[in-house]
C-alpha cells in the first residue's frame, strides 16, 4: 500500500477537560460526575450515622467518603497475598480510618487535647502521625462520625478533603514564625489558600490527589521536591522575600522530583498562583487512566516552559517575574528533633515517637506537658515527629525529662530519629506486609547491634509499592512484597532501595538486581550493609554517596 493511502492513527484522548474529553472514562470519574464528593457530608450525618454501616451506598463508601478523610480499613486476618485478588468489599472492614488534616503543622493545646480525646473515646486509643503532618485514627464507627466532626470543628479542625481527588492537607514548617534562620513565615499564605479554596466545589473534582507545601524553612523540612505544587522560600536579588514555584513532584510507582518554573511569587499572590496551578491540573490533567492521573505526568510531558506559559496566559493573566532557586543543603536531617533556640530567645523541643505511632493517651499527656511548661503550640512534622514550641530556657531539662518518661525521645538514636513506616497491613487495604510494629522492633534491634552508629541515616519501611513512607528517597528504603525464604516458603519481605535522598544530592534510591530481604532478615541486612559503609566510607562521606559508588556485592 502506498504511504499516501495510510490513514493516520487517531491519538486517543487522555481525558483532559480543557481539550473536550469530559465523558466518564473510568469508574472513579463516573462516580465524581454523578455527585460531588463534598455532598456526602449531609448523607453521613442524616442517613448513614443513623442507619449504621449497612445503610451506606457503595458508591459513597468506596468513593465519596474519602472527601471527608474516611476509608474503610482492612478486615483482620487477610494476608498480603490476597490484597490484589479480592474485591474491595471483601477487604473492607466495618470500621474506618479517619484522617484529620493539619494544614501548616501547628496545633494549640486545646486542639491536641481534642484529638487525643477523640482517639480515646471513638478510635480505640489509636492515633498515627503521618508524613503529611496529619493524624490518622482507626476503628472509627460510622455512628460516631458526626460527634467526631463536631468536636474537631469546635477547636478549628476538620477532615474536609483530607483524602480523595482533592487538594490534600498542606505541609508547612512546624517552626513557621519562630525559626532563627527562616527565610519567610508562610503562615499567612497557608491560611489564605485554605480559606480561599479548601472545601470549594471549584477544586473538589481533580484527576487525583493534589499535594501542596508552602515553607520558608532553611532546611526544607517539608520536602518540596516531592509535592505537586511547592512554594519554597527565597530572597530575590532586590532583597525581597517570596517563593520559588515548583510543580510536579510525587513518588509512588513512577517517582519524579518537582520542576522549577523559574518564577518568583510574592506573598500576596501565593493563593491565586496556587489556584492557577490547581486549575491546570483540573483542566489538563489526565483522567482516562488512574495510573497517569497525577500532575507529574503532565509536567513531564509539557516541560517547565510550557507549564509556566499556560499558567501565566490562561489562568493568571499576567507574567510572573523570574526568581532565584532556593538554597539547598544535603537534606540529611530535616526533622527538627532536639532542643534549639527560637528567634525570640525561647526554645523549641522536637521529639521522636516510634515511627509516628502514638495514642490518644499519649497525645493528652503531650498536651499536658506542653501546658505545664508554658507552651500553647504543638506541631507535627513531615517525618512523623512532634515539636513543642515556646519553651523557656530554664524549663528545658524539665520538659525533656517529662517527654522521655513517656518514651518520647528528645535525644534519640539515629535509628529512632530517622526510621519511618506507613500504616501497613494492619489497617491498609493496599498493603502486602506489616510495617509499624516491625519498624519499631527494628529500631530496638539496631540500637543493640550498632550502639555507636550516630551518622544521619533514613530507614523507611513501606507496605506496598505506593511509597507512603517515601522509600525511594530514603538511604535504605524497604518496599513491601512477598518473597521466598531459604525453605522455599512465601513470606513477608521487602525489595530494597539504596542511596535515595533530597536536597543538594537529590536522587532516587537504586535497586540492586535481585536484592530483597525477608522480614526476619531485615536487621541482619541493615547491620551488614552499615558495617561495610563504616569500613569503606571516606572522610565526611554520607551513606547515599557511598551507596552510589559501592559495588553490588558490598550492598548485598
C-alpha positions in Angstrom: 0.0 0.0 0.0 1.5 3.4 -0.9 2.3 5.7 2.0 -0.2 8.3 0.9 -3.1 5.9 1.4 -2.3 5.1 5.0 -4.7 6.8 7.3 -3.1 8.5 10.3 -3.9 6.8 13.6 -6.1 9.0 15.7 -4.5 9.7 19.0 -6.5 8.5 22.0 -7.6 11.3 24.4 -6.1 11.4 27.9 -9.4 12.6 29.4 -8.4 16.3 29.6 -11.3 18.5 30.2 -9.7 21.5 28.5 -9.4 19.5 25.3 -13.0 18.4 25.3 -12.7 15.0 26.9 -15.4 15.2 29.5 -17.2 11.9 29.2 -16.7 9.5 32.1 -13.6 7.5 31.3 -13.3 5.2 34.3 -15.4 4.2 37.4 -13.8 7.0 39.5 -14.5 9.7 37.0 -18.1 8.5 36.6 -18.6 8.5 40.3 -17.4 12.0 40.6 -19.5 13.2 37.7 -22.6 11.7 39.3 -22.2 13.6 42.5 -19.6 15.9 44.1 -17.8 14.2 46.9 -18.4 17.2 49.2 -22.1 16.4 49.1 -21.6 13.2 51.1 -21.3 15.0 54.4 -25.0 15.5 54.8 -25.7 11.9 54.0 -23.2 10.8 56.6 -24.9 13.0 59.2 -28.5 12.4 58.4 -28.6 8.9 57.0 -25.5 6.7 57.5 -24.7 7.7 61.1 -28.3 6.9 62.0 -28.8 3.8 59.8 -25.4 2.2 60.5 -22.8 0.6 58.2 -25.3 -1.4 56.2 -27.2 1.7 55.1 -24.1 3.2 53.3 -24.4 3.4 49.5 -21.3 1.6 48.0 -20.5 4.5 45.7 -20.2 6.7 48.8 -18.4 4.1 50.9 -15.6 3.4 48.4 -15.6 6.8 46.8 -17.0 10.0 48.2 -16.3 9.2 51.9 -12.7 10.0 51.1 -13.6 13.6 50.6 -14.1 13.7 54.3 -11.0 11.7 55.3 -12.7 8.3 55.6 -11.5 5.0 54.3 -12.8 1.6 55.3 -9.9 -0.2 57.0 -8.7 -3.7 56.1 -10.6 -6.5 57.6 -8.5 -8.5 60.1 -6.9 -11.8 59.0 -6.5 -11.2 55.3 -2.9 -11.9 54.3 -0.9 -9.9 51.8 -1.2 -12.4 49.1 -4.9 -11.6 48.7 -4.5 -7.8 48.6 -4.7 -7.7 44.8 -7.0 -10.6 44.3 -10.0 -9.9 46.5 -12.8 -7.4 45.6 -13.0 -4.2 47.6 -16.0 -5.3 49.5 -14.1 -8.5 50.6 -11.2 -6.4 52.0 -13.5 -3.9 53.8 -13.9 -3.9 57.5 -16.9 -2.2 59.1 -14.6 0.3 60.7 -12.9 3.4 59.3 -9.6 5.1 59.1 -10.2 8.8 59.6 -7.6 11.4 58.7 -7.6 14.8 60.4 -5.9 17.5 58.3 -3.5 19.8 60.0 -2.5 22.4 57.5 0.8 24.1 58.4 1.5 21.7 61.3 0.9 24.0 64.3 -1.7 22.9 66.9 -2.8 24.5 70.1 -3.0 22.6 73.4 -6.8 22.6 73.1 -6.6 21.1 69.6 -4.2 18.3 70.7 -6.4 17.6 73.6 -9.5 17.3 71.4 -7.6 15.0 69.0 -6.5 12.9 72.0 -10.0 12.7 73.5 -11.5 11.6 70.2 -8.9 8.9 69.9 -9.6 7.6 73.4 -13.4 7.8 73.1 -14.0 6.8 69.5 -10.9 5.2 68.0 -9.7 2.6 70.5 -6.9 4.9 71.5 -5.3 4.9 68.1 -3.5 7.9 66.5 -0.7 7.9 64.0 1.3 10.9 62.9 1.6 10.7 59.1 4.4 12.0 56.9 1.9 14.6 55.7 1.7 16.1 59.2 -1.9 14.7 59.7 -3.3 12.5 62.4 -5.0 9.2 61.5 -7.4 7.3 63.6 -8.5 3.7 63.2 -11.5 1.7 64.4 -13.9 4.6 63.8 -17.6 3.6 63.5 -19.9 5.5 61.2 -22.3 6.2 64.0 -19.6 8.3 65.8 -18.5 10.4 62.8 -20.9 13.4 63.4 -19.8 13.6 67.0 -16.1 13.5 66.0 -16.6 16.2 63.4 -18.4 18.4 66.0 -15.6 18.1 68.4 -12.9 18.8 65.8 -14.7 21.8 64.4 -15.2 23.2 67.9 -11.4 23.7 68.0 -11.0 24.7 64.4 -10.0 21.4 62.8 -11.7 19.3 60.2 -11.4 16.2 57.9 -12.6 18.0 54.8 -10.7 16.9 51.7 -8.2 15.0 53.9 -8.4 12.3 51.2 -10.0 11.9 47.8 -9.2 13.6 44.4 -8.8 16.9 46.2 -6.3 19.4 47.5 -5.0 17.3 50.5 -3.6 18.8 53.7 -0.9 21.3 53.1 2.6 21.0 54.5 4.2 23.8 56.4 7.3 24.1 58.6 6.5 23.4 62.2 8.8 26.3 63.2 7.0 28.8 61.0 7.4 32.2 62.5 9.9 31.2 65.2 13.0 29.7 63.4 16.1 31.8 63.7 17.2 31.2 60.1 13.7 31.2 58.5 13.5 32.8 55.0 9.9 33.7 55.3 6.9 32.8 57.6 4.4 31.1 55.3 1.6 31.0 57.9 -0.5 33.8 56.3 -0.2 32.2 52.8 -1.2 28.8 54.1 -4.2 30.3 55.9 -5.2 32.2 52.8 -5.1 29.2 50.5 -7.2 27.2 53.0 -9.8 30.0 53.4 -10.0 30.7 49.7 -10.0 27.2 48.2 -10.3 24.2 50.5 -13.8 22.8 50.5 -14.7 24.7 47.4 -16.5 22.8 44.6 -14.1 24.6 42.2 -11.4 22.2 43.2 -13.3 19.2 44.6 -13.1 17.1 41.4 -9.4 16.8 40.4 -8.0 14.0 38.4 -6.3 12.6 41.5 -4.9 13.9 44.8 -3.0 17.2 44.9 -0.3 17.8 47.5 0.9 21.2 48.5 3.8 22.6 50.5 4.4 26.2 51.5 7.5 26.9 53.6 10.3 29.3 54.3 12.3 26.7 56.3 16.0 26.9 55.7 16.5 23.1 55.9 13.4 22.4 53.7 11.7 20.1 56.2 8.5 19.9 54.1 10.3 18.1 51.2 9.2 20.4 48.5 10.9 18.1 45.9 8.0 15.6 46.1 4.9 17.8 46.2 2.6 18.5 43.3 3.0 22.2 44.0 5.6 23.8 46.2 6.2 27.3 47.3 9.8 27.5 48.5 11.0 30.5 50.5 13.7 32.6 48.7 15.1 36.1 48.7 15.5 37.7 45.3 18.2 40.0 44.0 16.4 43.0 45.3 16.3 41.6 48.8 12.5 40.8 48.6 11.3 37.6 50.2 8.8 35.4 48.4 8.7 31.9 46.9 10.2 29.9 44.2 7.5 28.0 42.4 7.9 24.3 41.7 5.5 21.7 40.3 5.1 18.0 39.5 6.8 16.2 42.4 5.5 12.8 43.6 6.7 9.3 44.4 4.6 6.1 44.1 5.4 3.7 41.2 6.8 6.4 38.9 8.8 8.8 41.2 9.6 12.3 39.9 11.1 15.3 41.5 9.4 18.7 41.2 10.4 21.0 38.4 11.3 24.7 39.0 9.3 27.1 36.8 11.9 29.8 37.4 9.2 32.2 38.7 9.2 34.4 41.8 5.9 34.5 43.6 5.3 37.4 46.0 3.5 36.5 49.3 0.3 38.3 48.3 0.0 36.3 45.1 0.5 32.8 46.5 -3.2 31.9 46.8 -4.1 32.9 43.3 -1.0 31.2 41.8 -1.8 28.1 43.8 -5.3 28.2 42.3 -3.8 28.6 38.8 -1.7 25.5 39.2 -4.5 23.5 40.7 -6.8 24.7 37.8 -4.3 23.5 35.2 -4.3 20.1 36.9 -8.1 20.1 37.0 -8.5 21.1 33.3 -5.5 19.5 31.6 -4.8 16.6 34.0 -5.0 13.1 32.6 -8.3 11.5 33.7 -8.5 8.4 31.4 -6.1 6.2 33.3 -5.8 6.5 37.1 -2.2 5.4 36.8 -1.4 8.6 34.8 -3.7 11.0 36.7 -1.1 12.8 38.8 0.2 16.2 37.9 3.7 14.9 37.5 2.9 13.2 34.2 1.5 16.4 32.7 4.6 18.3 33.9 6.9 15.7 32.4 5.1 15.9 29.0 4.8 19.7 28.9 8.0 20.7 30.5 8.5 23.8 32.7 8.4 26.4 30.0 5.0 25.3 28.6 3.6 24.9 32.1 4.6 28.4 33.1 3.3 29.8 29.8 -0.1 28.2 30.2 -0.3 29.3 33.9 0.5 32.9 33.1 -1.5 33.3 29.9 -4.6 31.2 30.6 -5.0 31.4 34.3 -3.2 34.4 35.9 -3.4 36.9 33.1 0.0 38.3 34.0 3.6 37.3 33.8 5.4 36.2 36.9 8.9 37.7 37.4 11.9 35.4 37.2 13.4 34.5 40.5 16.3 32.6 42.2 16.5 28.9 43.1 16.3 28.1 46.8 19.5 27.5 48.8 19.6 23.8 49.5 21.6 21.7 51.9 22.4 18.0 51.9 18.9 17.3 53.3 20.1 14.6 55.6 18.2 15.7 58.7 15.1 17.8 58.1 13.1 16.8 61.2 13.7 19.5 63.8 14.3 16.9 66.5 16.2 18.1 69.6 16.4 21.4 71.6 17.0 24.5 69.6 16.8 28.3 70.1 14.0 30.3 68.6 14.4 33.8 67.2 12.6 35.2 70.3 15.1 33.6 72.7 12.8 30.8 73.8 13.4 27.2 72.6 11.6 24.5 70.7 11.8 20.9 71.7 11.5 18.3 69.0 10.9 14.6 70.0 10.5 11.2 68.3 7.7 8.8 68.9 8.2 5.4 67.4 7.6 5.5 63.7 4.7 8.0 64.2 2.6 5.7 66.3 1.2 7.4 69.3 -2.2 7.1 71.1 -4.9 9.3 72.4 -3.5 8.8 75.9 0.0 9.9 74.7 -1.4 13.0 72.9 -3.3 14.0 76.0 -0.1 13.7 78.0 1.8 15.7 75.4 -0.8 18.5 75.7 -0.5 18.4 79.5 3.4 18.5 79.4 3.3 21.5 77.0 0.8 23.4 79.1 2.7 22.7 82.3 5.8 24.2 80.6 4.1 27.3 79.4 3.5 26.4 75.7 0.3 26.5 73.7 1.9 25.3 70.4 2.5 21.7 69.5 3.5 20.8 65.9 3.6 17.7 63.7 6.4 17.2 61.2 6.6 15.5 57.8 8.9 12.9 59.4 6.3 11.6 61.9 7.7 13.6 64.8 6.3 16.2 67.2 7.7 19.6 68.3 6.7 21.8 71.3 7.4 25.5 70.7 8.0 28.4 73.1 9.8 26.7 76.0 11.8 29.0 78.4 15.4 28.0 78.7 15.1 27.2 82.4 12.3 24.6 81.6 14.3 22.6 79.0 15.6 20.0 81.5 12.1 19.5 83.0 10.2 19.2 79.7 12.9 16.8 78.3 12.6 14.6 81.3 8.8 14.6 81.2 8.7 13.7 77.5 11.3 11.0 77.8 9.4 9.4 80.7 6.7 8.8 78.1 9.2 7.2 75.7 9.2 10.4 73.6 12.9 10.8 72.9 14.3 14.3 72.7 17.8 13.0 72.1 17.1 9.8 70.1 19.4 7.4 68.4 19.8 7.7 64.6 17.5 4.7 64.3 14.7 6.1 66.4 15.1 9.5 64.9 15.2 8.6 61.2 13.1 5.4 60.8 9.6 5.9 59.3 6.8 3.4 58.4 3.5 3.6 56.7 0.3 2.1 58.1 0.9 -1.4 56.7 -1.2 -4.5 56.5 -2.6 -4.0 60.0 -5.2 -1.5 58.6 -4.4 -0.6 55.0 -6.3 -2.4 52.2 -3.4 -1.8 49.7 -0.7 -3.2 51.9 1.1 -6.5 51.4 3.2 -6.7 54.6 3.3 -5.4 58.1 5.2 -2.3 58.8 4.7 -0.3 62.0 5.4 -2.9 64.6 8.2 -4.4 62.5 9.9 -1.0 62.2 9.5 -0.3 65.9 11.1 -3.6 66.7 13.8 -2.9 64.2 14.8 0.3 66.0 15.4 -1.6 69.2 17.4 -4.3 67.5 19.6 -1.8 65.6 20.2 0.2 68.8 21.6 -3.0 70.4 23.7 -4.1 67.5 25.1 -0.7 66.4 25.0 1.4 69.6 27.8 3.7 68.4 26.2 4.5 65.0 25.4 8.2 65.0 25.5 9.4 61.4 22.4 10.6 59.6 20.6 7.6 58.0 17.0 7.3 56.9 15.3 3.9 57.0 11.8 3.9 55.5 9.5 0.9 55.6 6.5 0.7 53.2 3.9 -2.0 53.0 3.2 -1.7 49.2 4.6 0.0 46.1 2.8 3.3 46.7 5.5 4.8 48.8 3.5 6.5 51.6 6.7 6.1 53.6 8.9 7.6 50.8 11.1 4.5 50.2 12.7 6.0 47.0 14.2 8.9 48.9 15.5 7.0 51.9 19.0 6.0 52.5 17.6 2.5 52.9 14.1 2.0 51.7 12.1 -1.2 52.1 9.2 -1.7 49.7 6.9 -4.5 50.9 6.3 -7.6 48.8 6.1 -11.3 49.3 9.4 -13.2 48.9 10.6 -16.8 49.0 12.7 -17.7 52.0 15.5 -20.2 52.3 13.0 -23.0 52.9 11.1 -22.2 49.7 8.2 -20.7 51.5 6.4 -17.5 50.6 6.8 -15.0 53.4 6.6 -11.2 54.0 9.6 -9.4 52.7 10.9 -6.2 51.0 12.6 -5.0 47.9 15.5 -2.7 48.9 16.2 0.8 47.6 19.6 2.3 48.5 21.0 5.8 48.5 17.9 7.9 48.0 17.7 11.5 49.3 16.6 15.1 48.7 18.4 18.4 48.9 21.6 19.1 47.0 22.1 15.4 46.4 18.5 14.6 45.4 18.3 11.1 43.9 16.0 8.1 43.9 17.5 5.1 45.6 18.9 2.5 43.3 17.8 -1.1 43.2 20.4 -3.8 43.0 19.3 -6.7 40.9 17.7 -9.4 43.0 18.3 -7.5 46.3 15.4 -8.4 48.6 15.1 -9.5 52.2 12.6 -11.4 54.2 11.1 -9.5 57.2 13.0 -11.8 59.6 16.4 -11.0 57.9 15.9 -7.2 57.9 18.1 -6.5 61.0 20.9 -8.7 59.7 20.8 -7.0 56.3 21.0 -3.5 57.8 23.7 -4.4 60.2 25.8 -6.0 57.4 25.5 -3.0 55.0 26.1 -0.4 57.7 29.2 -2.1 58.9 30.5 -2.2 55.3 29.7 1.5 55.0 31.6 2.3 58.2 34.6 0.3 56.9 34.7 1.8 53.4 33.5 5.4 53.8 35.7 8.3 53.1 36.0 11.3 55.4 32.7 13.1 55.6 31.0 10.7 53.1 27.3 10.1 53.5 25.7 6.7 53.2 24.0 7.8 50.0 27.3 8.8 48.4 28.9 5.6 49.5 26.0 3.5 48.2 26.2 5.3 44.8 29.9 4.1 44.3 29.8 0.8 46.2 29.8 -2.5 44.4 26.7 -4.5 44.2 28.4 -7.2 46.3 29.0 -4.7 49.1 25.3 -3.6 49.0 24.0 -7.2 49.5 
